[in-house]
Amino acid sequence: MGLAMRETARKAKNEVRDCNPLGVRHFFTEEQFVRLEELMYPKRAEAGSYLFWEGEAAGKLYYLRSGKVKLRKSTAEGKDFTLSILQAGDMVWEPENGMTAAYSFSAEVLEPAELGVIQWRDLEILLYRHGDFAVKFMNWMAIVHRITDSKFRDLLLYGKPGALASTLIRLANSYGVAGEEGIRISLKLTNAELADFIGTSRESVNRMLNGLKEEGTIDIRKGRIHILNLQALRRICRCPACPACPKEVCRI
């Protein structure tokens, strides 16, 4: 690889690092992440396509270099729940546990995406050979499980208002842009899409958002949510303060 190409690759890595400070590469040293990148082969995916469907055979990890991917879970009644919306720097994966080898959710591409695909069997060899990398990878897996646990906590313990408040805080941590008047969530979501995060109806979300607007907690401008009073949202869902729940965990 020539000098110009190496410089371009370095800039691209830094852009991913800067735009997503909670991305997977921040859990590894530069040398360790290079080992992971060496396992990747490139893949492009168009908006509206699926990386995989719920129930398909697992065995791959997908590192997002660009684009966004929505993780969706379906019920037997045909109801869809949104588990997460991942961005550049995140990893789409289903852990191998030696018993099941099928994806428990679907991965829908929301924006044209550039990905690095890793085979689980190649990752296992890397984990066997490099103990330092294995420890970092385990730490990252622990954070991913804490994210899932904390979402269920907020959904189950504090009702729909608490679940919505928690979702808005997580969106702010993942897609928020701080300004003089508060935090603008750059990701544009409809009320129906917000409802899919917390398992309720669009009408219920509409009523709760209107209540938050009347209280001065949020505002909606050109279809995007602006959080004006983050502390008020934290009180609704009894959000634990850092470091009990760091931003690495409190994300969408």
N, C-alpha and C positions, 0 to 999 in steps of 0.2 A: 504494500500500500504506500503510495507516494505521500509526501509531506502535506500537500494540499488536502488530500482525502482524509488523512489522519486528523488534520485540524478541523475539517468539516464534521467528522464523526465526534470529535471532542466537544464541539460547540453544540451538536445535537444532544449529546448526553447531558450537558450542563443545562440546556433549555428544559429538558424533561425534569431534571433535578429541581430547577428553580420554580417551575410551574406547579409542581406537586411535592411540597416539602414533606408530605406524609407517605410518599411512595416507597415501594419495596427496597429500592437501591439504598435508601438511607439507613437500612438495618445492617448493611455490609460495608466493609472497607472497599476501596476502589479495586484492590487486587482480587478480593473475593468476588466482587460483582463481575469482573472481567471473566473469571472462571465460569460463572453462570452464563454470561453472554456467549461464550465459546460453544455452548450446547445448543444455542438457538438457531433455527433456520427461519427465513423470512416468510411472511404470509400477509396478503392484503385481503381485506373484507369490506364489502360495500354496505352502505346504510340499508337497513331492512333485512339483511341476511342474518343467519345464526351461526355462531361458532360451533354450537352443539345444542341438542334438545334434551330435555329432562328424560332420563331413562336410557340414553345412549351410552355405549361403552366408554368408560373413562380411560385415562392414561396419558393425558397431555396437560401441560401448563401453557398459558398464553400471557406473554408480557406485552402490555400496551405501550407502543412507542408513540402513537398518536390516536386520536379518536376517543369515542366513549362507548361503553358496553353496559347494557342493563341486564342484571341478573333477576330472573323471574321464577317463581314457584307456583305451580298450579295445584288446586285441590281436586278431589274426586267430583265435586259439584261443578267444576269448570271455572271457579273463581281464581283470578290471578293476583298474586302478591309480588310487589317489588322488593327484592332483598337489598339491592345496592345499585348505584350507578357509578361505574369505575371510569377513570380517566387515565391519560398518559402517565406512565410511571407505576401503575397498579398491575397486579397479577390476577388473572382469572384461573382458578384451579379448583380441583376437588381432591382432597387428600386420599391417597391409597391407604387402606387399613388391613389388607390381607384377606378381607371377607367379601366386600362388595367392590365391584369395578364398574359402576354406572353413575352417571351424573345425577344428582338429586335436584337440579334446577336447570333452566335454560339460559343461554347467553345470547342476547339480541344485540346486534350492532346498531347503535343510534347514529353514529357519524362514521364516514369512511375511515377505516382504521389500518394502521401499519402495526404488525405484531411480530414478536419473536416467539416461536413455538419450541417447547422443550418436551422431550419424551421422558416419562417418569423413570424408565429403566436407565436412561443416561444420567438423570439426576441422582438416582440411588448410588451409582458408581462414584459420582463426585462426593456424595456424603460419606461413603466408605473410605475414600482416599484422603479426605481433608477434614480432620476433626475440628479445626477452627471454623471452617465453613459450616459444618454440621451444627455446631453450637449456635451460630448466628441464625441459621435457618430455623432451628427449634424456637429461638426467641421470637422470630417473626411469626411463626405458626401460633405461638402462644398469644401474641397480640391479635391475630385474626380471630382466634376463638374468643378473646375478651370482647372484641367488637360485637360478635354475634350474641354473646351472653348479655351484654349491656343493652342491646336492642330489645331482646326478649324481656329484660327487667323492666324497661320503660313501657313496653306494650302491655305487660300483664299487671303491673302494680299501680299505675297512676291513671288508668282510664284513657279514653280517646283524647281528651284535652292534653294530658301528659304526654301521650304518644306523639301528638302533633307538635307540641312544644319541643320535644326531644328531636324529632325529625328536622325541624327548622334549625335547631342548634347544630346538628350534624351537617346539614347542608351549608350552614355558615362556615363551619370549620373546613369543609371540603371545597366549597365553591364561592366562599365569601370574599368580597372586595371591600375593605374598610374605607370609609369616607368620613367627612365632617359630621354628617347626620346619622351615621350608623353603619350597618353592614349590608351591602347589596349582594344578593345571591345571584351570581351570573348565570346559573343554570335555569332556564325558563321551563316551568312546570305548570300544567293545568291543575285545576282542583281535583279532577279525576285521577291524575297521576299521583298527586299527593295522597289521595284516598287509598291508592294501592299500596302505599308504604305502611299504612296503619290498619288496613283491613276494615275500612268503613265506606260509607257512600260519599259521592261527590257533594250531595246536599248537606251532609253533616260537616264536611270540611268547609264548605262555603259559609255555614253559620258560625263555625269556630273562628275562621279567619276574619269575618266581619266583626265578631266580638273583640278580637285582638286589635283590629283597626280602631274600633271605638275607644278602646282603652289607651290607645297611643303606643301600643307595643310594637306594631308593625305598620307598614304601608305597602301598597302595591302600585307600582308605576310602570306603565308600558308592559304589563304582564309579568314583571319581575318583583319578587318580594324584597322589601327593605326592612331589616330588623332595626328598630329604633331604640328598643329597651331590652337588651340581652338578659339582664338580671331578672326581669319579669318572667321571661320564658324559663329561666333556670329555676325560679321558685315554683312554677307550675309542675314541672317534672322532678322537682327536688334533686336537681343536678348536683352531684358531688363535685367539690372544688378540686382543682389540680393540687397535688399530684395524685390524688385518689383516682381521678379519671382523666388522664392526660389526653391531649388532642389526637394522639396516635390511636386512641380507643374511641373517642367521641367523634366519629366521622360516619358519613353515610356509606 
